[in-house]
């Protein structure tokens, strides 16, 4: 085997270990919860109302 062939073999073997770029969390969740926020309200207003309510609190 020539030095060039050995170099090509090593490069091709190491490609397996190069991590593939993953989608970010925001990209994965984009559009998943469409329709949850009522029309006419901003997400900030909706979240503020949810925090002030008893939503998710254990009695």
C-alpha positions as CSV (number, residue, x, y, z in Angstrom):
1,X,0.0,0.0,0.0
2,X,1.4,3.4,-0.9
3,X,1.5,6.3,1.5
4,X,-1.2,8.1,-0.4
5,X,-3.5,5.1,-0.2
6,X,-2.9,4.8,3.5
7,X,-3.7,8.4,4.0
8,X,-6.9,8.1,2.1
9,X,-7.9,5.0,4.1
10,X,-7.2,6.9,7.4
11,X,-9.2,9.9,6.3
12,X,-12.2,7.7,5.2
13,X,-12.1,5.8,8.5
14,X,-12.1,9.0,10.6
15,X,-15.2,10.4,8.8
16,X,-17.2,8.1,10.9
17,X,-16.3,10.0,14.0
18,X,-17.2,13.4,12.7
19,X,-20.5,14.3,14.4
20,X,-23.3,15.3,12.1
21,X,-24.8,18.7,12.8
22,X,-28.0,18.3,14.8
23,X,-31.0,20.5,14.7
24,X,-31.3,22.9,17.7
25,X,-34.0,22.5,20.2
26,X,-35.8,25.6,18.9
27,X,-35.8,24.2,15.3
28,X,-37.2,20.9,16.6
29,X,-40.0,22.5,18.5
30,X,-40.9,25.1,15.8
31,X,-44.6,24.8,15.0
32,X,-45.2,21.9,17.4
33,X,-47.4,23.9,19.7
34,X,-49.2,26.0,17.1
35,X,-52.7,27.1,18.3
36,X,-51.9,27.0,22.0
37,X,-51.7,30.7,22.4
38,X,-55.1,32.3,21.8
39,X,-55.5,34.7,19.0
40,X,-55.2,38.4,20.1
41,X,-52.7,37.6,22.8
42,X,-48.9,37.7,22.7
43,X,-46.9,34.7,24.0
44,X,-45.7,37.0,26.8
45,X,-49.2,37.8,27.9
46,X,-50.2,34.2,27.8
47,X,-47.3,33.0,29.8
48,X,-47.8,35.7,32.4
49,X,-51.4,34.6,32.8
50,X,-50.4,31.0,33.2
51,X,-47.8,31.8,35.8
52,X,-50.3,33.8,37.9
53,X,-52.9,31.0,37.7
54,X,-52.9,27.7,39.6
55,X,-51.8,25.9,36.4
56,X,-49.4,23.1,37.3
57,X,-49.3,23.8,41.1
58,X,-49.8,21.0,43.5
59,X,-52.3,21.6,46.3
